[in-house]
């Protein structure tokens, strides 16, 4: 028979090893938890078939139950095992009082449970030990292929349960993808630099315009002012688009960490849209710079400083387009990765839902 690990891999399509999501240790825990849930769901008449005996004696006179059902308690009286009757913990004092009619003896022992700890009175000794029967919760390892003292007709539910939990673990691992977070951080870095470059372009153009103001009568100063206004307006729109893109990518980082892949993808798409708008505006700024540079050439004979300002502005404009292009490249990478993750995420969710339905149906049948 295939191991439980092989069965889970067959149901989920996941490859499970020491460093996967889930890993082998986690799978063992899922299998053990699944076995416990199946046993707890059984009617008591069937649970009695899968109990274990816990010995109490002088060295270990009490038993911490861990939430298990108690199916029987006996205490030896030196001859036979006497059945223990259950009492309320408030009656402890009375059953220990030899003058009380409820006094517990070796031939009429009692037990009570307080704070999840089972006590037998008279207290068990090495000579007169006690036995407590509780439900046997097995530990199931990923390399096992069968479970001892477990209902055969319910064993197949354990790897299904573990598969459901394995999918939940794998889905969680889809959030906080390191490559996506790195790309989103790189986008924000490029956009922050792009905003600074827009400010530098405005500074250079304003300086050129100020230098040229004394020569407006020679070189159609009104046209220069008009073009400058249009260019500054375009640069401001670049800044606005970049800030909006930054907001979307920041939201994508949050959603990527919060396990909402589809919402993260929508934020990235919106951010890429704003980047495209900024790129278009950057081209518009370059066009205005070219026009403004042509108009400024009329003034070259009056001041080479103006030309220097415009050359610096042209350089910044080229750098701005480069920064936006890099940001768009990272944005495309994020969108592509999110698309792959979203597809995988959707498939896992659907497969998990199918397995959950199979598990619920099988458990209902087992319970009867």
DOKE-351146 format. One line per 8 residues: number of its first residue (from 1); for each residue x, y, z of C-alpha. Coordinates in steps of 0.25 Angstrom, whole numbers. Example, Ala and Ser with C-alpha at 12.3 -4.5 7.8 and 13.67 -1.06 7.14 Angstrom:
1) 49,-18,31; 55,-4,29
//
This chain:
1) 0,0,0; 5,14,-3; 10,23,8; 1,34,13; 11,44,7; 10,37,-6; -5,38,-5; -6,52,-1
9) 4,56,-13; -6,48,-22; -18,56,-17; -11,69,-17; -1,69,-28; 9,75,-18; 23,70,-16; 26,69,-1
17) 40,68,5; 48,74,17; 47,88,12; 34,89,4; 21,95,7; 16,87,15; 28,80,19; 29,65,24
25) 28,69,39; 15,78,36; 9,66,28; 12,57,40; 4,66,49; -7,68,39; -9,52,38; -9,51,53
33) -19,62,54; -28,55,44; -27,42,51; -31,49,64; -43,56,57; -48,43,51; -48,36,64; -55,47,71
41) -66,47,61; -69,32,63; -81,28,72; -77,23,86; -81,9,82; -70,9,72; -60,17,80; -60,6,90
49) -53,-3,80; -41,7,79; -37,10,93; -24,8,101; -21,5,115; -14,15,124; -8,9,137; -8,17,150
57) 1,13,162; 8,19,173; 18,26,164; 7,31,155; -6,32,163; -13,41,153; -16,43,139; -16,56,130
65) -27,53,120; -24,63,109; -38,63,105; -40,49,103; -53,41,106; -52,32,118; -58,18,115; -55,11,128
73) -48,12,141; -44,0,150; -35,-1,163; -29,-14,168; -33,-19,182; -22,-29,183; -31,-39,177; -39,-34,165
81) -40,-21,158; -52,-14,164; -60,-4,155; -59,11,160; -72,19,160; -71,33,156; -74,45,165; -74,60,165
89) -61,66,169; -68,73,180; -70,60,187; -55,57,189; -55,61,204; -67,52,207; -62,39,199; -49,41,207
97) -56,42,221; -57,28,227; -69,32,235; -77,37,223; -87,27,216; -80,31,203; -66,27,207; -59,20,196
105) -52,6,199; -43,-3,192; -55,-12,188; -64,1,185; -54,11,178; -58,24,172; -52,33,162; -54,48,158
113) -49,58,148; -44,72,152; -37,81,143; -35,70,132; -28,61,142; -34,48,146; -33,43,161; -36,30,167
121) -40,28,182; -34,21,189; -21,25,182; -15,14,174; -2,8,179; 8,-1,173; 1,-13,179; -13,-8,176
129) -12,-1,163; -23,5,154; -26,5,140; -33,16,132; -38,13,118; -37,25,108; -38,27,93; -26,23,86
137) -21,34,78; -10,29,69; 2,37,64; 3,36,49; 16,38,41; 17,43,27; 24,30,23; 13,21,29
145) 4,13,20; -6,8,31; -11,12,45; -12,2,56; -24,1,65; -32,10,55; -45,7,47; -42,1,34
153) -54,8,27; -49,22,32; -34,21,29; -35,27,15; -41,39,21; -28,42,28; -20,45,16; -32,53,10
161) -32,62,23; -17,64,22; -18,67,7; -28,78,11; -18,84,21; -7,82,11; -14,91,1; -17,101,12
169) -2,102,15; 2,103,1; -8,114,-1; -3,122,10; 11,120,4; 6,127,-8; 5,140,0; 17,148,3
177) 24,143,-10; 38,149,-8; 41,151,-23; 28,159,-25; 31,167,-12; 45,170,-17; 40,175,-31; 29,183,-24
185) 40,190,-15; 48,192,-28; 37,199,-35; 34,208,-23; 49,212,-23; 49,215,-38; 36,224,-36; 42,231,-25
193) 54,235,-33; 45,239,-45; 37,249,-36; 51,255,-32; 55,256,-47; 42,263,-50; 45,273,-40; 59,275,-46
201) 53,277,-60; 44,288,-54; 56,295,-47; 64,295,-60; 53,300,-69; 49,311,-59; 64,315,-58; 64,316,-73
209) 51,324,-74; 56,333,-63; 69,335,-71; 62,338,-84; 52,348,-78; 60,359,-81; 60,356,-96; 45,353,-98
217) 44,365,-108; 54,358,-117; 49,344,-116; 34,343,-115; 34,342,-100; 19,339,-99; 21,326,-108; 33,322,-98
225) 24,324,-86; 12,316,-93; 21,304,-96; 27,305,-82; 14,305,-76; 9,293,-84; 22,285,-81; 21,288,-66
233) 7,283,-66; 11,270,-73; 22,268,-63; 12,271,-51; 3,260,-57; 15,251,-58; 16,253,-43; 2,251,-40
241) 1,238,-48; 14,233,-41; 8,236,-28; -5,228,-32; 4,217,-37; 12,217,-24; -1,215,-16; -6,204,-24
249) 7,196,-23; 8,199,-8; -6,193,-7; -1,181,-16; 10,178,-6; 0,178,6; -10,169,-2; 2,160,-6
257) 5,158,9; -9,157,13; -12,145,4; -21,152,-6; -15,149,-19; -26,153,-28; -27,167,-21; -12,168,-22
265) -12,166,-36; -23,176,-38; -15,187,-31; -3,183,-40; -11,185,-53; -16,198,-48; -2,202,-44; 3,198,-58
273) -8,207,-64; -3,219,-57; 11,216,-61; 7,215,-76; 0,229,-74; 13,234,-67; 21,229,-79; 12,236,-89
281) 13,249,-81; 29,247,-81; 29,246,-96; 20,259,-96; 30,266,-87; 41,262,-97; 33,268,-108; 31,281,-101
289) 46,281,-97; 49,280,-112; 40,291,-116; 45,300,-104; 59,297,-108; 56,302,-122; 50,315,-117; 62,317,-108
297) 72,316,-119; 67,330,-123; 74,335,-110; 87,327,-111; 94,340,-116; 89,346,-103; 93,336,-93; 99,322,-94
305) 94,319,-80; 80,317,-85; 85,306,-94; 92,299,-83; 79,299,-75; 72,293,-86; 83,283,-88; 82,279,-74
313) 67,278,-75; 68,269,-87; 77,260,-80; 67,259,-68; 56,256,-78; 64,244,-84; 67,239,-70; 52,241,-66
321) 48,232,-78; 58,222,-74; 53,221,-59; 39,219,-64; 43,209,-74; 50,201,-63; 38,202,-54; 29,197,-65
329) 38,185,-67; 37,182,-52; 22,184,-53; 21,174,-64; 29,164,-57; 20,165,-45; 7,164,-53; 13,152,-60
337) 17,145,-47; 3,149,-40; -4,143,-52; 3,129,-50; 1,130,-35; -14,133,-37; -16,122,-47; -9,112,-37
345) -17,118,-25; -30,117,-32; -27,102,-36; -23,99,-21; -36,105,-16; -45,97,-25; -37,84,-22; -38,87,-7
353) -53,89,-8; -55,76,-15; -46,68,-5; -54,75,6; -67,70,0; -62,56,-1; -57,57,14; -70,62,19
361) -78,52,12; -69,40,16; -69,45,31; -84,46,31; -85,32,25; -75,27,36; -82,33,47; -95,27,42
//
